[in-house]
Amino acid sequence: MEFIRRTAQALLVTAWIVVTISGAQSALKTPVWPSSFSVRFHEKDLNIFHRPITTENDGAWYYDYSIPAARHDHLQGQNNTYCQGRGLNLTDPHADCSLLYVDNRDMYVHYPGERQCCRACGPDEGCTMMSQTNLAQATNYNNETFNGTACVGWSIPPEKYPIDQWYMTEIGTPCYWETIPIVHPFIVSSHSLTFDQHSYHVGPIPQDLLKVPSYCLNICPNPYVPPH
């Protein structure tokens, strides 16, 4: 009888734990990005159609949805899809490259070290800055630890990318982002950003960081065309 009593108690405790965890997970709300923030990251890119096939580099985001404007820096060694192949006269196509988003209308590719810049694309090509509510339809599916920090996993329904996964802390600090843009029929491309959580700063962005240089006048010789 003692064994049965202890077993019943253990089952009740286990059931309580399961219900508690399930309730906590169901209470999770999808994160909403602040109107302005900045964060640094380490980027990894794989694309079997590019040379080199795999690259790694550092970078940073500067985001101000109140304008709206954003700047994505992909630093030395980058093989960014938007930066590459735009037809600019470059000494090093893998040098520092910034993507400048203006009014959700234009996205410019800018190589500051070579003073080369052009308009690559716009809304028709999906070249708009991230919405504050880009995770509104996401579902919590898998939690992971990044650099010692517990992060909540969110999966965005297939739309722009077949696989679009975000990891963020419970207070909204970005941990990791991975997209797999093309599954055709196997993975030929993947892209990930591991965020420096300590660099995450919520607050106004210095406007000089978001300005488009005066020499960014022309459409790129090879404008960005999204894959089909």
C-alpha positions in Angstrom: 0.0 0.0 0.0 2.9 2.4 0.8 4.3 1.8 -2.6 0.9 2.5 -4.3 0.5 5.7 -2.2 4.0 7.0 -3.1 3.5 6.1 -6.7 0.2 8.0 -6.8 1.8 11.0 -5.2 4.6 11.0 -7.7 2.1 10.8 -10.6 0.2 13.7 -9.2 3.4 15.8 -8.8 4.4 14.9 -12.4 1.0 15.9 -13.7 1.2 19.2 -11.8 4.6 19.9 -13.3 3.4 19.1 -16.9 0.3 21.3 -16.5 2.4 24.1 -15.0 4.9 24.0 -17.8 2.2 23.7 -20.5 0.4 26.7 -19.0 3.6 28.8 -18.9 4.3 28.0 -22.5 0.8 28.8 -23.6 1.0 32.1 -21.8 4.1 33.1 -23.8 3.3 36.1 -26.0 5.1 36.7 -29.3 7.7 39.4 -28.9 7.3 42.9 -30.4 10.4 44.8 -31.5 11.0 48.2 -29.9 10.7 51.1 -32.2 14.4 51.7 -32.2 17.4 49.5 -31.2 20.9 48.4 -32.2 22.7 45.1 -31.9 25.9 43.4 -33.1 26.1 39.9 -34.5 28.2 37.2 -36.0 27.0 36.0 -39.4 27.3 32.7 -41.2 26.2 32.2 -44.7 26.1 29.0 -46.8 25.1 29.0 -50.5 26.2 26.3 -52.9 25.9 28.7 -55.8 28.4 31.2 -54.3 32.1 31.1 -54.1 33.2 30.6 -51.4 30.4 28.4 -50.5 30.6 29.2 -46.7 31.6 32.5 -45.1 31.6 34.1 -41.7 31.8 37.7 -40.7 30.7 40.2 -38.1 28.0 42.9 -38.5 25.5 45.1 -36.8 21.9 46.3 -37.1 20.6 49.8 -36.5 16.8 50.0 -36.6 14.4 52.9 -36.2 10.8 52.1 -37.2 9.6 55.6 -36.3 11.3 57.1 -39.4 11.2 54.3 -40.8 14.9 53.6 -41.6 17.4 50.8 -40.9 21.0 50.0 -41.6 22.4 46.5 -41.7 26.2 46.3 -41.7 27.8 43.2 -43.1 31.5 43.5 -42.4 34.8 42.3 -44.0 34.4 38.8 -45.4 30.7 39.0 -46.1 29.0 37.1 -48.9 25.6 38.8 -48.4 23.1 38.0 -51.1 22.0 41.7 -51.5 25.6 43.0 -51.5 27.0 40.6 -54.0 26.5 40.9 -57.8 25.0 44.3 -58.0 27.5 45.4 -60.7 29.4 48.0 -58.7 33.0 48.8 -59.6 34.6 47.2 -56.5 38.2 46.3 -55.6 36.9 43.8 -53.0 33.2 42.6 -53.3 33.6 41.0 -49.8 34.5 44.2 -48.1 32.3 46.0 -45.6 28.8 46.4 -47.0 25.8 48.2 -45.6 22.2 47.8 -46.6 20.3 51.1 -46.1 16.5 50.9 -45.8 14.7 54.2 -46.5 11.0 54.8 -45.8 10.3 51.1 -46.6 10.5 52.3 -50.2 14.2 51.9 -51.2 17.1 49.6 -50.2 20.6 50.7 -51.1 23.7 48.7 -51.2 26.6 50.8 -49.9 30.4 49.9 -49.8 31.6 52.8 -47.6 35.3 52.0 -48.0 35.1 52.3 -51.8 32.4 55.0 -51.9 30.2 52.8 -54.1 26.5 52.8 -53.7 23.3 52.1 -55.6 19.6 51.3 -55.2 19.2 47.5 -55.2 15.5 46.9 -54.7 12.3 47.9 -53.0 8.9 46.6 -51.8 8.2 44.7 -55.0 11.3 42.6 -54.4 10.6 42.1 -50.7 13.3 44.7 -49.7 11.7 46.4 -46.8 12.9 46.7 -43.2 11.7 44.2 -40.6 8.3 45.0 -39.1 8.0 45.5 -35.4 5.4 42.7 -35.4 7.2 40.3 -37.7 6.8 37.6 -35.1 3.0 38.1 -34.6 2.1 34.8 -36.3 5.1 32.9 -34.9 4.7 29.8 -32.7 6.9 28.7 -29.8 8.4 25.4 -30.9 11.8 24.8 -29.3 13.9 26.6 -26.7 17.7 26.6 -26.8 20.7 28.1 -24.8 23.0 30.5 -26.6 26.2 31.7 -24.9 24.8 30.5 -21.5 21.5 32.3 -21.9 18.1 30.5 -22.1 16.3 31.7 -25.3 12.8 31.1 -26.4 12.4 29.7 -30.0 9.9 31.1 -32.4 9.0 29.7 -35.8 7.5 32.1 -38.4 5.0 30.4 -40.8 6.5 29.8 -44.3 6.1 32.9 -46.4 9.2 34.7 -47.4 11.4 31.8 -46.3 10.5 28.0 -46.0 12.3 28.1 -42.6 12.5 31.2 -40.5 13.5 30.7 -36.9 14.1 33.3 -34.1 15.4 32.8 -30.6 15.0 35.5 -28.0 15.1 35.9 -24.3 11.9 36.2 -22.4 12.5 40.0 -22.1 13.0 40.3 -25.9 16.8 40.3 -26.3 17.7 38.7 -29.6 19.8 35.5 -29.4 19.9 33.9 -32.8 18.1 34.0 -36.2 18.3 31.4 -38.9 16.7 31.4 -42.3 16.8 28.7 -45.0 15.7 30.6 -48.1 15.7 27.8 -50.7 14.8 24.2 -50.3 15.0 22.9 -53.9 14.4 20.0 -53.1 17.3 20.0 -50.6 18.9 22.8 -48.6 21.1 24.8 -50.9 21.3 28.0 -48.8 21.2 28.9 -45.2 21.9 32.1 -43.3 22.3 32.7 -39.5 23.0 35.6 -37.1 24.2 34.9 -33.6 23.6 38.1 -31.7 25.9 39.7 -29.1 23.3 40.0 -26.4 25.4 42.4 -24.4 25.5 44.8 -27.3 21.7 45.0 -27.6 20.6 48.6 -26.9 17.1 49.9 -27.0 16.8 53.6 -27.7 17.3 56.3 -30.4 19.7 55.7 -33.2 22.1 58.6 -34.1 20.6 59.9 -37.4 24.0 60.1 -39.0 24.2 56.3 -38.9 21.0 56.1 -41.0 21.7 58.7 -43.6 22.1 57.7 -47.3 25.2 59.2 -48.8 24.7 61.8 -51.5 26.4 59.6 -54.1 23.7 56.9 -53.7 21.8 58.2 -56.7 21.5 55.4 -59.3 19.8 52.1 -59.6 22.3 49.2 -59.4 23.6 48.0 -62.8 22.3 44.6 -61.6 19.3 45.2 -59.3 18.4 42.5 -56.8 15.9 39.9 -58.2 14.4 37.5 -55.6 14.7 33.8 -56.2 11.7 32.0 -57.6 
